[in-house]
Amino acid sequence: MKLKSLHVYKNYDDADYRARIEFEGAHGTVELQLNKQLSEKMLAVCADEIVASSKEVAENMTATFIDSQLAPAIEHHDGAEQAP
């Protein structure tokens, strides 16, 4: 069997994390619903990578946004504009 999906989630009105793991094989699919304790352990295992991936995405989005901005034209004292 191979891991098909792993979902760690937190309901809006619930303070606890929950997780669902799905495995798929030649004879079918198995889905496990993890309780609070196991969900938190699963999240702890993944936490460092989640933070690192989030930072990388944020940096790439910021760089893309900054790169897409045009620099303003510079106005000289004689009133003529010059492109940067």
Phi, psi and omega in degrees: 000147179241148176294125178263317180202155176223120180238122172248128186216166179223121179290153183304316185262012183236133182277350185262147174278151174227160179219152176226127179241134181237129177245146182229138179217185183297332184257005177140196185238142175237132179238132179246133174258119183267143178283181183304311185296313180292324178297317180294323176296318179297317179295321179298323179295323185267347191305312182299318180290325177297315179296314181297317179294320179297318178296318180296317178297315180298318179296319179293320178295319180295315180298318179297318180295315181295317180297331183277350181277137177272139177289141179291150177293146180262127180264126179276167182298340179272004177090349180280141177268146177230132178290148181292000000 
